[in-house]
Amino acid sequence: MNPKESQKPSTEPLSEREKHLVSTYGKLPHRGLLGQGSKHRTYFDSGDYALAAAHKATDEGTIQTGTAHPLRESIPHPYAPVPSSGNIAEDANKDLCRRSSSPEYGKVELDV
């Protein structure tokens, strides 16, 4: 590949970060082999892959592993809303505020 061909500007619009880098440094940083794949985050379940490679079945049956990795949007994320009202009384910590912050030590009697 000719080096001049690789320096041609791409037709893709620049992101805000890329625009900032161009305005600051005058050019975009060289993207290495590993940097090209970081735009789309994928997930890999090594346990499923190991079972499939060993031709083992799980309790749920044979696991089908493929070449496509799941994307963040396709993975279910649990959601639990925070209740607007609690079941704790407003003065629940009232006694804690009155106590001193230093521990109180009492006398200990020893039988000798």
ChimeraX attribute file (.defattr): number of C-alpha atoms within 10 A of each C-alpha:
attribute: neighborCount
match mode: 1-to-1
recipient: residues
	/A:1	5
	/A:2	6
	/A:3	7
	/A:4	7
	/A:5	8
	/A:6	9
	/A:7	8
	/A:8	8
	/A:9	7
	/A:10	8
	/A:11	6
	/A:12	6
	/A:13	8
	/A:14	11
	/A:15	9
	/A:16	9
	/A:17	10
	/A:18	14
	/A:19	14
	/A:20	14
	/A:21	14
	/A:22	14
	/A:23	11
	/A:24	10
	/A:25	9
	/A:26	10
	/A:27	12
	/A:28	14
	/A:29	10
	/A:30	7
	/A:31	9
	/A:32	8
	/A:33	8
	/A:34	7
	/A:35	9
	/A:36	9
	/A:37	11
	/A:38	9
	/A:39	7
	/A:40	8
	/A:41	10
	/A:42	12
	/A:43	11
	/A:44	11
	/A:45	10
	/A:46	9
	/A:47	9
	/A:48	17
	/A:49	15
	/A:50	12
	/A:51	16
	/A:52	17
	/A:53	10
	/A:54	9
	/A:55	10
	/A:56	12
	/A:57	12
	/A:58	10
	/A:59	6
	/A:60	6
	/A:61	8
	/A:62	13
	/A:63	15
	/A:64	9
	/A:65	14
	/A:66	8
	/A:67	5
	/A:68	9
	/A:69	13
	/A:70	13
	/A:71	12
	/A:72	12
	/A:73	7
	/A:74	8
	/A:75	9
	/A:76	7
	/A:77	7
	/A:78	5
	/A:79	6
	/A:80	5
	/A:81	5
	/A:82	7
	/A:83	7
	/A:84	5
	/A:85	6
	/A:86	8
	/A:87	6
	/A:88	8
	/A:89	7
	/A:90	8
	/A:91	7
	/A:92	8
	/A:93	10
	/A:94	9
	/A:95	8
	/A:96	9
	/A:97	8
	/A:98	8
	/A:99	9
	/A:100	8
	/A:101	8
	/A:102	6
	/A:103	7
	/A:104	6
	/A:105	6
	/A:106	6
	/A:107	5
	/A:108	6
	/A:109	6
	/A:110	5
	/A:111	4
	/A:112	3
